[in-house]
């Protein structure tokens, strides 16, 4: 098994962070790396790996009884989840001797740089994992192919998942992704900091009134309790959670117009900026500085991804807790995303490898309770309610968020429009513009991007 795991920052446990400090996102790399791919139709579901021509004579992956094959599997699990996926792949290789899976793990930025070019030259992997909002763009660019057969073989249906997870794996009426997990934002609290301030560390605040009250009490004891990040990870995810809590949304129902400049959206960002203005957070918080400060007992609360659970378990400097993000607005809402399995287009498809790939996806999908130990919520409801997942105390404490989690829109080219939202948060939190001005300016640019995408990819 081959792995490439060039971790660049011990502070960043989630592998998606790799390009942020350099001012890029995985979506920017996707646009650049995929520019040379033809925008061919993706309707080749009746031929191997979506390739027009030879009929697809294979099954949906319920089993594989063909000759020995070797599959290439790419993903971006460079954090603690990398160890878990390696263990699962090793178990698969031991259980299925006639299918050998060789895995390459890249930083997500490198993954999306390499993937389109590799596929276009016939050197791409057979199978990969990617995020829910990356699926439509890759489907539109002909990088991935429909895998409705796998969903049928697994007996999957929408009632098994939240609607957002299920629909997020589709593009133009075909399924391109098999859901593996949900990874939402969470609130972590430093029990040592709260105890020192005389605050009950076993009863963290769950609503706006209590949260602000605790922050005020901490400030009175010279502790800035909630460091607000101006960056996508995790400041923009915090803002998006607040946006939905205040009753707003980033885009209209058809994802043709940016709406993150609505009154509700402005109110959400004003609350977030108010944390800085009131001195509950320092100004100009650096990338990851909020999380580092949390681990060094410099602040009490950190809104971060579920993926940080294993990093905190591995250290013994602090006592900590984790739970759903507080409800600051009038309703519950939290940012999240989902990893999904995809099958890559092959220039010279091999039916045996196609069938073996489907079997691998099928097999690993049934290991989602084991995958949850990497700091995830299983995408399938029945697994999320299983005794195995309930035994994961910290991860299971976040299971309620699955009922009200929101995902980035699964629309081709959405990444560039979301980048404008991230830029608005950055500008407002850093005090470069008012929340209203930052959101209005960015929403205009985002709307133009959405209109351009409609021309490029179609509805």
HELIX and SHEET records of a PDB file:
HELIX    1   1 UNK A   15  UNK A   19  5                                   5    
HELIX    2   2 UNK A   26  UNK A   33  1                                   8    
HELIX    3   3 UNK A   48  UNK A   50  5                                   3    
HELIX    4   4 UNK A   80  UNK A   95  1                                  16    
HELIX    5   5 UNK A  108  UNK A  120  1                                  13    
HELIX    6   6 UNK A  132  UNK A  140  1                                   9    
HELIX    7   7 UNK A  148  UNK A  153  1                                   6    
HELIX    8   8 UNK A  158  UNK A  160  5                                   3    
HELIX    9   9 UNK A  163  UNK A  168  1                                   6    
HELIX   10  10 UNK A  191  UNK A  196  1                                   6    
HELIX   11  11 UNK A  208  UNK A  219  1                                  12    
HELIX   12  12 UNK A  232  UNK A  236  3                                   5    
HELIX   13  13 UNK A  237  UNK A  245  1                                   9    
HELIX   14  14 UNK A  263  UNK A  277  1                                  15    
HELIX   15  15 UNK A  289  UNK A  295  1                                   7    
HELIX   16  16 UNK A  306  UNK A  308  5                                   3    
HELIX   17  17 UNK A  309  UNK A  313  1                                   5    
HELIX   18  18 UNK A  351  UNK A  365  1                                  15    
HELIX   19  19 UNK A  368  UNK A  371  1                                   4    
HELIX   20  20 UNK A  372  UNK A  374  5                                   3    
HELIX   21  21 UNK A  381  UNK A  384  1                                   4    
HELIX   22  22 UNK A  387  UNK A  390  1                                   4    
HELIX   23  23 UNK A  393  UNK A  397  1                                   5    
HELIX   24  24 UNK A  399  UNK A  403  5                                   5    
HELIX   25  25 UNK A  414  UNK A  429  1                                  16    
HELIX   26  26 UNK A  435  UNK A  457  1                                  23    
SHEET    1   A 5 UNK A  99  UNK A 105  0                                        
SHEET    2   A 5 UNK A  69  UNK A  75  1                                        
SHEET    3   A 5 UNK A 127  UNK A 131  1                                        
SHEET    4   A 5 UNK A 339  UNK A 344 -1                                        
SHEET    5   A 5 UNK A 144  UNK A 145 -1                                        
SHEET    1   B 5 UNK A  99  UNK A 105  0                                        
SHEET    2   B 5 UNK A  69  UNK A  75  1                                        
SHEET    3   B 5 UNK A 127  UNK A 131  1                                        
SHEET    4   B 5 UNK A 339  UNK A 344 -1                                        
SHEET    5   B 5 UNK A 178  UNK A 179 -1                                        
SHEET    1   C 2 UNK A 170  UNK A 171  0                                        
SHEET    2   C 2 UNK A 174  UNK A 175 -1                                        
SHEET    1   D 3 UNK A 301  UNK A 305  0                                        
SHEET    2   D 3 UNK A 181  UNK A 190 -1                                        
SHEET    3   D 3 UNK A 320  UNK A 323 -1                                        
SHEET    1   E 4 UNK A 301  UNK A 305  0                                        
SHEET    2   E 4 UNK A 181  UNK A 190 -1                                        
SHEET    3   E 4 UNK A 334  UNK A 337 -1                                        
SHEET    4   E 4 UNK A 405  UNK A 407  1                                        
SHEET    1   F 3 UNK A 301  UNK A 305  0                                        
SHEET    2   F 3 UNK A 181  UNK A 190 -1                                        
SHEET    3   F 3 UNK A 377  UNK A 378 -1                                        
END                                                                             
